């Protein structure tokens, strides 16, 4: 009988491993194309020069980024975040600490429009840059972000990275982000 023959089982195991390896390779290639900059879920770096907003997608059942309208700033901004250990206090894409605000969609936070008046900046980017350069001057809530010695160029790069990060399709995370302004 075939079932008693070890050659039968060995051939079955080898063919199963071969088929599953091919499936795994195909899934990996498909996933990499979706999560790479310019893929279906991650916008290209040039998004920092465009308007970013969120709108409800009834087909998917949650808010998705809408880009209208790459800089090496993106890479430099990520390096600033890493060199200052921002993840020790902040959260990015659900990872990090919960001591300070989640920065996944920080660029889209409607409070930055009020901060323009506080900082005397003409734009949202300008307000964010001024805040990052001297957070102790612009205190928020009861916790104060420490002054991390961020230069103006580093702050501009960091804002570019935060803007790009807010354009990433996070499949509805954080939930109901676009409704924050509507609830006020």
Backbone as JSON Lines, residues from 0, in Angstrom:
{"i":0,"aa":"X","n":[0.83,-1.18,0.0],"ca":[0.0,0.0,0.0],"c":[0.88,1.25,0.0]}
{"i":1,"aa":"X","n":[0.38,2.31,-0.61],"ca":[1.14,3.55,-0.7],"c":[1.37,4.2,0.66]}
{"i":2,"aa":"X","n":[0.4,4.08,1.55],"ca":[0.49,4.78,2.84],"c":[1.55,4.19,3.74]}
{"i":3,"aa":"X","n":[1.96,2.97,3.5],"ca":[3.0,2.36,4.32],"c":[4.4,2.65,3.79]}
{"i":4,"aa":"X","n":[4.5,3.2,2.62],"ca":[5.79,3.45,1.98],"c":[6.35,4.81,2.41]}
{"i":5,"aa":"X","n":[7.54,4.88,3.05],"ca":[8.13,6.16,3.46],"c":[8.44,7.07,2.27]}
{"i":6,"aa":"X","n":[8.68,6.54,1.1],"ca":[8.94,7.34,-0.08],"c":[7.7,8.18,-0.43]}
{"i":7,"aa":"X","n":[6.53,7.62,-0.26],"ca":[5.28,8.34,-0.5],"c":[5.18,9.55,0.41]}
{"i":8,"aa":"X","n":[5.45,9.37,1.69],"ca":[5.36,10.47,2.66],"c":[6.44,11.52,2.42]}
{"i":9,"aa":"X","n":[7.64,11.08,2.1],"ca":[8.72,12.01,1.81],"c":[8.39,12.85,0.58]}
{"i":10,"aa":"X","n":[7.89,12.23,-0.47],"ca":[7.52,12.95,-1.69],"c":[6.39,13.93,-1.4]}
{"i":11,"aa":"X","n":[5.43,13.52,-0.57],"ca":[4.33,14.41,-0.19],"c":[4.83,15.62,0.59]}
{"i":12,"aa":"X","n":[5.76,15.39,1.51],"ca":[6.3,16.49,2.31],"c":[7.1,17.46,1.43]}
{"i":13,"aa":"X","n":[7.91,16.92,0.54],"ca":[8.72,17.76,-0.34],"c":[7.83,18.59,-1.26]}
{"i":14,"aa":"X","n":[6.8,17.98,-1.84],"ca":[5.92,18.74,-2.74],"c":[5.12,19.79,-1.97]}
{"i":15,"aa":"X","n":[4.7,19.49,-0.76],"ca":[3.97,20.47,0.06],"c":[4.87,21.65,0.4]}
{"i":16,"aa":"X","n":[6.11,21.39,0.78],"ca":[7.06,22.47,1.1],"c":[7.32,23.32,-0.15]}
{"i":17,"aa":"X","n":[7.46,22.7,-1.3],"ca":[7.71,23.44,-2.54],"c":[6.52,24.35,-2.87]}
{"i":18,"aa":"X","n":[5.31,23.82,-2.79],"ca":[4.13,24.62,-3.1],"c":[3.97,25.76,-2.1]}
{"i":19,"aa":"X","n":[4.12,25.5,-0.82],"ca":[3.98,26.54,0.21],"c":[5.08,27.59,0.1]}
{"i":20,"aa":"X","n":[6.27,27.21,-0.31],"ca":[7.35,28.17,-0.52],"c":[7.0,29.14,-1.64]}
{"i":21,"aa":"X","n":[6.44,28.62,-2.71],"ca":[6.02,29.47,-3.83],"c":[4.91,30.42,-3.38]}
{"i":22,"aa":"X","n":[3.95,29.92,-2.62],"ca":[2.87,30.77,-2.11],"c":[3.44,31.87,-1.21]}
{"i":23,"aa":"X","n":[4.36,31.52,-0.33],"ca":[4.98,32.5,0.57],"c":[5.73,33.57,-0.21]}
{"i":24,"aa":"X","n":[6.45,33.19,-1.23],"ca":[7.17,34.15,-2.07],"c":[6.2,35.09,-2.76]}
{"i":25,"aa":"X","n":[5.11,34.55,-3.29],"ca":[4.11,35.38,-3.96],"c":[3.47,36.37,-2.98]}
{"i":26,"aa":"X","n":[3.14,35.92,-1.78],"ca":[2.54,36.81,-0.78],"c":[3.53,37.9,-0.34]}
{"i":27,"aa":"X","n":[4.79,37.54,-0.21],"ca":[5.81,38.52,0.18],"c":[5.95,39.6,-0.88]}
{"i":28,"aa":"X","n":[6.02,39.2,-2.13],"ca":[6.14,40.18,-3.22],"c":[4.93,41.09,-3.24]}
{"i":29,"aa":"X","n":[3.73,40.54,-3.07],"ca":[2.51,41.35,-3.06],"c":[2.5,42.31,-1.88]}
{"i":30,"aa":"X","n":[2.92,41.86,-0.7],"ca":[2.95,42.72,0.49],"c":[3.97,43.84,0.34]}
{"i":31,"aa":"X","n":[5.13,43.53,-0.19],"ca":[6.16,44.55,-0.36],"c":[5.7,45.65,-1.31]}
{"i":32,"aa":"X","n":[4.97,45.28,-2.35],"ca":[4.49,46.31,-3.27],"c":[3.43,47.2,-2.61]}
{"i":33,"aa":"X","n":[2.69,46.68,-1.65],"ca":[1.66,47.48,-0.98],"c":[2.25,48.39,0.09]}
{"i":34,"aa":"X","n":[3.34,47.98,0.75],"ca":[3.86,48.77,1.86],"c":[5.08,49.61,1.5]}
{"i":35,"aa":"X","n":[5.5,49.58,0.27],"ca":[6.63,50.41,-0.17],"c":[6.12,51.8,-0.53]}
{"i":36,"aa":"X","n":[6.94,52.85,-0.34],"ca":[6.51,54.19,-0.75],"c":[6.09,54.19,-2.22]}
{"i":37,"aa":"X","n":[4.9,54.7,-2.46],"ca":[4.33,54.68,-3.8],"c":[3.44,53.48,-4.04]}
{"i":38,"aa":"X","n":[3.33,52.57,-3.06],"ca":[2.46,51.4,-3.18],"c":[1.01,51.76,-2.91]}
{"i":39,"aa":"X","n":[0.17,50.76,-2.79],"ca":[-1.26,51.01,-2.64],"c":[-1.62,51.62,-1.29]}
{"i":40,"aa":"X","n":[-0.82,51.4,-0.25],"ca":[-1.13,51.92,1.08],"c":[-0.19,53.03,1.54]}
{"i":41,"aa":"X","n":[0.96,53.16,0.93],"ca":[1.95,54.16,1.35],"c":[2.22,55.1,0.19]}
{"i":42,"aa":"X","n":[1.95,56.39,0.41],"ca":[2.13,57.34,-0.69],"c":[3.6,57.59,-1.0]}
{"i":43,"aa":"X","n":[3.9,58.11,-2.18],"ca":[5.28,58.47,-2.48],"c":[5.69,59.68,-1.64]}
{"i":44,"aa":"X","n":[6.98,59.91,-1.55],"ca":[7.49,60.99,-0.7],"c":[7.05,62.37,-1.19]}
{"i":45,"aa":"X","n":[6.65,62.49,-2.43],"ca":[6.24,63.79,-2.96],"c":[4.94,64.28,-2.33]}
{"i":46,"aa":"X","n":[4.3,63.47,-1.52],"ca":[3.04,63.85,-0.89],"c":[3.2,65.06,0.02]}
{"i":47,"aa":"X","n":[4.41,65.33,0.49],"ca":[4.57,66.47,1.41],"c":[4.29,67.79,0.72]}
{"i":48,"aa":"X","n":[4.27,67.8,-0.6],"ca":[3.98,69.02,-1.34],"c":[2.51,69.13,-1.72]}
{"i":49,"aa":"X","n":[1.67,68.28,-1.17],"ca":[0.27,68.25,-1.54],"c":[-0.62,68.41,-0.32]}
{"i":50,"aa":"X","n":[-1.9,68.65,-0.57],"ca":[-2.87,68.77,0.51],"c":[-3.31,67.37,0.94]}
{"i":51,"aa":"X","n":[-3.36,67.15,2.25],"ca":[-3.75,65.84,2.79],"c":[-4.96,66.05,3.68]}
{"i":52,"aa":"X","n":[-5.98,65.22,3.49],"ca":[-7.18,65.28,4.3],"c":[-7.7,63.86,4.48]}
{"i":53,"aa":"X","n":[-8.76,63.71,5.25],"ca":[-9.38,62.41,5.46],"c":[-10.86,62.5,5.09]}
{"i":54,"aa":"X","n":[-11.35,61.45,4.43],"ca":[-12.75,61.36,4.07],"c":[-13.22,59.94,4.33]}
{"i":55,"aa":"X","n":[-14.5,59.82,4.67],"ca":[-15.07,58.5,4.95],"c":[-15.26,57.74,3.65]}
{"i":56,"aa":"X","n":[-14.78,56.5,3.62],"ca":[-14.95,55.61,2.47],"c":[-16.02,54.59,2.84]}
{"i":57,"aa":"X","n":[-17.21,54.72,2.27],"ca":[-18.32,53.84,2.64],"c":[-18.06,52.39,2.25]}
{"i":58,"aa":"X","n":[-17.27,52.14,1.22],"ca":[-16.96,50.76,0.82],"c":[-16.09,50.06,1.86]}
{"i":59,"aa":"X","n":[-15.16,50.8,2.45],"ca":[-14.25,50.22,3.44],"c":[-14.77,50.36,4.86]}
{"i":60,"aa":"X","n":[-15.63,51.35,5.1],"ca":[-16.23,51.51,6.41],"c":[-15.41,52.34,7.38]}
{"i":61,"aa":"X","n":[-14.42,53.07,6.9],"ca":[-13.63,53.95,7.76],"c":[-13.02,55.07,6.94]}
{"i":62,"aa":"X","n":[-12.43,56.05,7.67],"ca":[-11.8,57.19,7.0],"c":[-10.5,56.78,6.34]}
{"i":63,"aa":"X","n":[-10.26,57.3,5.14],"ca":[-9.02,57.03,4.41],"c":[-8.39,58.35,4.0]}
{"i":64,"aa":"X","n":[-7.06,58.38,3.85],"ca":[-6.42,59.63,3.43],"c":[-6.77,59.98,1.99]}
{"i":65,"aa":"X","n":[-6.93,61.28,1.76],"ca":[-7.18,61.8,0.42],"c":[-6.06,62.79,0.14]}
{"i":66,"aa":"X","n":[-5.32,62.53,-0.92],"ca":[-4.17,63.36,-1.25],"c":[-4.49,64.13,-2.51]}
{"i":67,"aa":"X","n":[-4.38,65.45,-2.47],"ca":[-4.61,66.27,-3.64],"c":[-3.51,67.29,-3.79]}
{"i":68,"aa":"X","n":[-3.88,67.97,-4.84],"ca":[-3.1,69.13,-5.09],"c":[-1.97,68.85,-6.02]}
{"i":69,"aa":"X","n":[10.01,62.83,-3.53],"ca":[10.26,62.9,-2.12],"c":[11.54,63.65,-1.89]}
{"i":70,"aa":"X","n":[10.95,64.24,-1.09],"ca":[12.06,65.09,-0.71],"c":[13.02,64.3,0.17]}
{"i":71,"aa":"X","n":[14.3,64.67,0.15],"ca":[15.21,64.06,1.12],"c":[14.85,64.46,2.53]}
{"i":72,"aa":"X","n":[13.94,65.44,2.68],"ca":[13.49,65.84,4.0],"c":[12.86,64.68,4.75]}
{"i":73,"aa":"X","n":[12.2,63.8,4.05],"ca":[11.54,62.67,4.7],"c":[12.56,61.83,5.44]}
{"i":74,"aa":"X","n":[13.63,61.45,4.77],"ca":[14.67,60.64,5.41],"c":[15.3,61.37,6.58]}
{"i":75,"aa":"X","n":[15.58,62.64,6.39],"ca":[16.19,63.43,7.47],"c":[15.22,63.55,8.66]}
{"i":76,"aa":"X","n":[13.93,63.74,8.38],"ca":[12.95,63.82,9.45],"c":[12.88,62.54,10.26]}
{"i":77,"aa":"X","n":[12.94,61.41,9.58],"ca":[12.92,60.12,10.29],"c":[14.17,59.99,11.15]}
{"i":78,"aa":"X","n":[15.3,60.45,10.66],"ca":[16.53,60.39,11.44],"c":[16.45,61.29,12.69]}
{"i":79,"aa":"X","n":[15.79,62.44,12.56],"ca":[15.61,63.32,13.72],"c":[14.76,62.61,14.77]}
{"i":80,"aa":"X","n":[13.68,61.97,14.34],"ca":[12.82,61.24,15.26],"c":[13.59,60.12,15.96]}
{"i":81,"aa":"X","n":[14.4,59.41,15.2],"ca":[15.18,58.32,15.8],"c":[16.28,58.84,16.71]}
{"i":82,"aa":"X","n":[16.96,59.9,16.31],"ca":[18.08,60.4,17.11],"c":[17.62,61.04,18.42]}
{"i":83,"aa":"X","n":[16.4,61.55,18.45],"ca":[15.88,62.18,19.67],"c":[15.03,61.21,20.48]}
{"i":84,"aa":"X","n":[14.91,59.97,20.03],"ca":[14.15,58.92,20.73],"c":[12.71,59.36,21.01]}
{"i":85,"aa":"X","n":[12.07,59.94,20.02],"ca":[10.69,60.42,20.18],"c":[9.74,59.3,20.57]}
{"i":86,"aa":"X","n":[10.04,58.07,20.14],"ca":[9.17,56.93,20.41],"c":[9.17,56.57,21.9]}
{"i":87,"aa":"X","n":[10.11,57.12,22.67],"ca":[10.11,56.88,24.11],"c":[8.93,57.56,24.79]}
{"i":88,"aa":"X","n":[8.37,58.58,24.17],"ca":[7.21,59.28,24.73],"c":[5.99,59.2,23.81]}
{"i":89,"aa":"X","n":[6.22,59.27,22.5],"ca":[5.13,59.33,21.52],"c":[4.88,57.96,20.9]}
{"i":90,"aa":"X","n":[3.73,57.86,20.23],"ca":[3.33,56.66,19.51],"c":[3.32,56.96,18.02]}
{"i":91,"aa":"X","n":[3.82,56.03,17.21],"ca":[3.79,56.11,15.76],"c":[3.17,54.82,15.25]}
{"i":92,"aa":"X","n":[2.07,54.94,14.5],"ca":[1.4,53.75,13.96],"c":[1.08,52.72,15.03]}
{"i":93,"aa":"X","n":[0.75,53.17,16.24],"ca":[0.4,52.26,17.33],"c":[1.58,51.72,18.1]}
{"i":94,"aa":"X","n":[2.79,52.06,17.7],"ca":[3.99,51.59,18.4],"c":[4.63,52.73,19.16]}
{"i":95,"aa":"X","n":[5.14,52.43,20.33],"ca":[5.82,53.44,21.12],"c":[5.17,53.6,22.47]}
{"i":96,"aa":"X","n":[5.45,54.73,23.09],"ca":[4.95,55.0,24.44],"c":[3.65,55.8,24.37]}
{"i":97,"aa":"X","n":[2.96,55.84,25.47],"ca":[1.68,56.55,25.53],"c":[1.74,57.74,26.48]}
{"i":98,"aa":"X","n":[2.93,58.23,26.74],"ca":[3.08,59.38,27.63],"c":[2.68,60.67,26.94]}
{"i":99,"aa":"X","n":[3.0,60.78,25.67],"ca":[2.72,61.98,24.89],"c":[1.78,61.6,23.74]}
{"i":100,"aa":"X","n":[1.26,62.57,22.99],"ca":[0.28,62.27,21.93],"c":[0.81,61.34,20.84]}
{"i":101,"aa":"X","n":[-0.14,60.61,20.25],"ca":[0.15,59.77,19.09],"c":[0.43,60.7,17.91]}
{"i":102,"aa":"X","n":[1.54,60.46,17.2],"ca":[1.93,61.35,16.11],"c":[1.6,60.79,14.72]}
{"i":103,"aa":"X","n":[0.87,59.68,14.67],"ca":[0.54,59.07,13.39],"c":[-0.15,60.06,12.46]}
{"i":104,"aa":"X","n":[-1.08,60.82,12.95],"ca":[-1.83,61.79,12.14],"c":[-1.63,63.2,12.67]}
{"i":105,"aa":"X","n":[-0.48,63.5,13.26],"ca":[-0.23,64.81,13.86],"c":[-0.4,65.95,12.86]}
{"i":106,"aa":"X","n":[-0.02,65.72,11.63],"ca":[-0.13,66.78,10.62],"c":[-1.59,67.22,10.44]}
{"i":107,"aa":"X","n":[-2.52,66.3,10.57],"ca":[-3.93,66.58,10.33],"c":[-4.67,67.1,11.56]}
{"i":108,"aa":"X","n":[-4.01,67.21,12.69],"ca":[-4.65,67.66,13.92],"c":[-5.14,69.1,13.74]}
{"i":109,"aa":"X","n":[-6.45,69.33,13.89],"ca":[-6.99,70.67,13.67],"c":[-6.47,71.71,14.68]}
{"i":110,"aa":"X","n":[-5.92,71.29,15.79],"ca":[-5.39,72.24,16.78],"c":[-4.22,73.06,16.23]}
{"i":111,"aa":"X","n":[-3.55,72.58,15.2],"ca":[-2.41,73.34,14.67],"c":[-2.85,74.68,14.07]}
{"i":112,"aa":"X","n":[-4.1,74.78,13.65],"ca":[-4.57,76.07,13.15],"c":[-4.62,77.09,14.28]}
{"i":113,"aa":"X","n":[-5.01,76.67,15.48],"ca":[-5.0,77.58,16.63],"c":[-3.56,77.89,17.05]}
{"i":114,"aa":"X","n":[-2.68,76.92,16.88],"ca":[-1.27,77.14,17.24],"c":[-0.59,78.14,16.31]}
{"i":115,"aa":"X","n":[-1.14,78.34,15.13],"ca":[-0.57,79.35,14.24],"c":[-0.64,80.71,14.92]}
{"i":116,"aa":"X","n":[-1.76,81.01,15.56],"ca":[-1.89,82.29,16.26],"c":[-0.98,82.34,17.48]}
{"i":117,"aa":"X","n":[-0.86,81.24,18.2],"ca":[-0.03,81.2,19.4],"c":[1.44,81.41,19.05]}
{"i":118,"aa":"X","n":[1.9,80.76,17.99],"ca":[3.32,80.85,17.61],"c":[3.61,82.03,16.71]}
{"i":119,"aa":"X","n":[2.58,82.64,16.16],"ca":[2.78,83.76,15.24],"c":[3.2,83.31,13.85]}
{"i":120,"aa":"X","n":[2.96,82.05,13.55],"ca":[3.35,81.51,12.24],"c":[2.23,81.73,11.22]}
{"i":121,"aa":"X","n":[2.6,81.79,9.96],"ca":[1.63,82.0,8.88],"c":[0.99,80.69,8.42]}
{"i":122,"aa":"X","n":[1.68,79.57,8.63],"ca":[1.2,78.28,8.14],"c":[1.24,77.24,9.25]}
{"i":123,"aa":"X","n":[0.57,76.14,9.0],"ca":[0.6,75.01,9.93],"c":[2.04,74.5,10.08]}
{"i":124,"aa":"X","n":[2.74,74.4,8.94],"ca":[4.13,73.95,8.99],"c":[4.98,74.88,9.85]}
{"i":125,"aa":"X","n":[4.78,76.16,9.68],"ca":[5.53,77.13,10.46],"c":[5.26,77.0,11.95]}
{"i":126,"aa":"X","n":[3.99,76.78,12.31],"ca":[3.63,76.6,13.73],"c":[4.29,75.35,14.3]}
{"i":127,"aa":"X","n":[4.28,74.28,13.52],"ca":[4.9,73.03,13.99],"c":[6.41,73.21,14.16]}
{"i":128,"aa":"X","n":[7.04,73.89,13.21],"ca":[8.49,74.12,13.27],"c":[8.83,74.93,14.51]}
{"i":129,"aa":"X","n":[8.1,76.02,14.75],"ca":[8.37,76.85,15.93],"c":[8.17,76.07,17.22]}
{"i":130,"aa":"X","n":[7.11,75.27,17.27],"ca":[6.86,74.46,18.46],"c":[8.01,73.48,18.7]}
{"i":131,"aa":"X","n":[8.44,72.79,17.66],"ca":[9.5,71.78,17.81],"c":[10.84,72.39,18.2]}
{"i":132,"aa":"X","n":[11.09,73.61,17.75],"ca":[12.35,74.27,18.08],"c":[12.4,74.72,19.54]}
{"i":133,"aa":"X","n":[11.25,75.07,20.13],"ca":[11.22,75.53,21.51],"c":[9.9,75.12,22.17]}
{"i":134,"aa":"X","n":[9.72,73.81,22.45],"ca":[8.45,73.35,23.0],"c":[8.17,73.86,24.41]}
{"i":135,"aa":"X","n":[9.22,74.24,25.14],"ca":[9.01,74.74,26.5],"c":[8.33,76.11,26.47]}
{"i":136,"aa":"X","n":[8.52,76.87,25.42],"ca":[7.88,78.17,25.29],"c":[6.39,78.01,25.0]}
{"i":137,"aa":"X","n":[6.03,76.92,24.3],"ca":[4.64,76.68,23.93],"c":[4.15,75.45,24.69]}
{"i":138,"aa":"X","n":[3.85,75.63,25.93],"ca":[3.44,74.51,26.79],"c":[2.08,73.96,26.35]}
{"i":139,"aa":"X","n":[1.94,72.65,26.45],"ca":[0.67,72.0,26.13],"c":[0.22,71.21,27.35]}
{"i":140,"aa":"X","n":[-1.04,71.28,27.64],"ca":[-1.65,70.54,28.74],"c":[-0.82,70.7,30.02]}
{"i":141,"aa":"X","n":[-0.68,69.63,30.77],"ca":[0.1,69.7,32.0],"c":[1.51,69.16,31.8]}
{"i":142,"aa":"X","n":[1.72,68.47,30.7],"ca":[3.05,67.92,30.4],"c":[3.74,68.82,29.39]}
{"i":143,"aa":"X","n":[5.02,69.03,29.61],"ca":[5.79,69.85,28.69],"c":[6.78,68.98,27.95]}
{"i":144,"aa":"X","n":[6.8,69.13,26.65],"ca":[7.79,68.42,25.85],"c":[9.14,69.05,26.13]}
{"i":145,"aa":"X","n":[10.16,68.25,26.4],"ca":[11.47,68.85,26.67],"c":[12.07,69.46,25.41]}
{"i":146,"aa":"X","n":[12.91,70.44,25.6],"ca":[13.62,71.05,24.48],"c":[14.72,70.09,24.05]}
{"i":147,"aa":"X","n":[14.6,69.54,22.87],"ca":[15.53,68.52,22.38],"c":[16.63,69.11,21.51]}
{"i":148,"aa":"X","n":[16.71,70.43,21.45],"ca":[17.76,71.07,20.67],"c":[17.6,70.85,19.18]}
{"i":149,"aa":"X","n":[16.38,70.91,18.7],"ca":[16.1,70.7,17.28],"c":[16.34,72.01,16.53]}
{"i":150,"aa":"X","n":[17.2,71.97,15.52],"ca":[17.46,73.15,14.7],"c":[16.28,73.41,13.76]}
{"i":151,"aa":"X","n":[16.26,74.56,13.12],"ca":[15.17,74.87,12.21],"c":[15.13,73.89,11.04]}
{"i":152,"aa":"X","n":[16.29,73.53,10.49],"ca":[16.33,72.58,9.37],"c":[15.82,71.21,9.82]}
{"i":153,"aa":"X","n":[16.21,70.78,11.03],"ca":[15.74,69.5,11.54],"c":[14.23,69.53,11.79]}
{"i":154,"aa":"X","n":[13.73,70.65,12.31],"ca":[12.29,70.78,12.56],"c":[11.51,70.74,11.25]}
{"i":155,"aa":"X","n":[12.02,71.38,10.2],"ca":[11.35,71.35,8.91],"c":[11.32,69.93,8.34]}
{"i":156,"aa":"X","n":[12.42,69.21,8.52],"ca":[12.47,67.82,8.05],"c":[11.51,66.95,8.86]}
{"i":157,"aa":"X","n":[11.44,67.18,10.15],"ca":[10.55,66.41,11.01],"c":[9.09,66.66,10.62]}
{"i":158,"aa":"X","n":[8.74,67.9,10.35],"ca":[7.38,68.23,9.92],"c":[7.08,67.56,8.58]}
{"i":159,"aa":"X","n":[8.04,67.54,7.66],"ca":[7.84,66.86,6.38],"c":[7.58,65.38,6.6]}
{"i":160,"aa":"X","n":[8.3,64.76,7.53],"ca":[8.09,63.35,7.83],"c":[6.71,63.13,8.44]}
{"i":161,"aa":"X","n":[6.3,63.99,9.37],"ca":[4.98,63.86,9.99],"c":[3.87,64.04,8.94]}
{"i":162,"aa":"X","n":[4.08,64.94,7.99],"ca":[3.1,65.14,6.93],"c":[3.0,63.9,6.06]}
{"i":163,"aa":"X","n":[4.15,63.34,5.69],"ca":[4.14,62.12,4.88],"c":[3.48,60.97,5.65]}
{"i":164,"aa":"X","n":[3.81,60.86,6.95],"ca":[3.27,59.78,7.76],"c":[1.75,59.87,7.86]}
{"i":165,"aa":"X","n":[1.21,61.08,7.89],"ca":[-0.25,61.23,8.01],"c":[-0.97,60.81,6.73]}
{"i":166,"aa":"X","n":[-0.25,60.71,5.63],"ca":[-0.85,60.3,4.36],"c":[-0.84,58.79,4.16]}
{"i":167,"aa":"X","n":[-0.22,58.05,5.07],"ca":[-0.19,56.6,4.96],"c":[-1.58,56.05,5.28]}
{"i":168,"aa":"X","n":[-2.09,55.17,4.44],"ca":[-3.39,54.54,4.67],"c":[-3.22,53.5,5.76]}
{"i":169,"aa":"X","n":[-3.69,53.81,6.95],"ca":[-3.51,52.93,8.11],"c":[-4.74,52.08,8.37]}
{"i":170,"aa":"X","n":[-5.55,51.88,7.36],"ca":[-6.76,51.07,7.48],"c":[-7.65,51.51,8.64]}
{"i":171,"aa":"X","n":[-7.83,52.82,8.77],"ca":[-8.74,53.34,9.78],"c":[-8.13,53.64,11.13]}
{"i":172,"aa":"X","n":[-6.82,53.49,11.29],"ca":[-6.18,53.8,12.57],"c":[-5.6,55.21,12.52]}
{"i":173,"aa":"X","n":[-5.68,55.98,13.54],"ca":[-6.53,55.81,14.71],"c":[-8.0,55.98,14.33]}
{"i":174,"aa":"X","n":[-8.89,55.25,15.01],"ca":[-10.3,55.26,14.62],"c":[-10.94,56.63,14.78]}
{"i":175,"aa":"X","n":[-11.81,56.96,13.83],"ca":[-12.6,58.2,13.86],"c":[-11.75,59.45,13.95]}
{"i":176,"aa":"X","n":[-10.57,59.43,13.39],"ca":[-9.69,60.6,13.49],"c":[-10.33,61.83,12.86]}
{"i":177,"aa":"X","n":[-10.98,61.67,11.74],"ca":[-11.56,62.8,11.04],"c":[-12.74,63.42,11.79]}
{"i":178,"aa":"X","n":[-13.34,62.68,12.73],"ca":[-14.49,63.2,13.46],"c":[-14.08,64.08,14.65]}
{"i":179,"aa":"X","n":[-12.78,64.2,14.95],"ca":[-12.34,64.99,16.09],"c":[-12.83,66.43,15.97]}
{"i":180,"aa":"X","n":[-12.62,67.02,14.8],"ca":[-13.02,68.41,14.59],"c":[-14.54,68.55,14.61]}
{"i":181,"aa":"X","n":[-15.25,67.56,14.09],"ca":[-16.7,67.64,14.02],"c":[-17.35,67.55,15.4]}
{"i":182,"aa":"X","n":[-16.68,66.91,16.39],"ca":[-17.24,66.74,17.72],"c":[-17.12,68.0,18.57]}
{"i":183,"aa":"X","n":[-16.27,68.93,18.18],"ca":[-16.02,70.11,19.01],"c":[-17.17,71.06,18.99]}
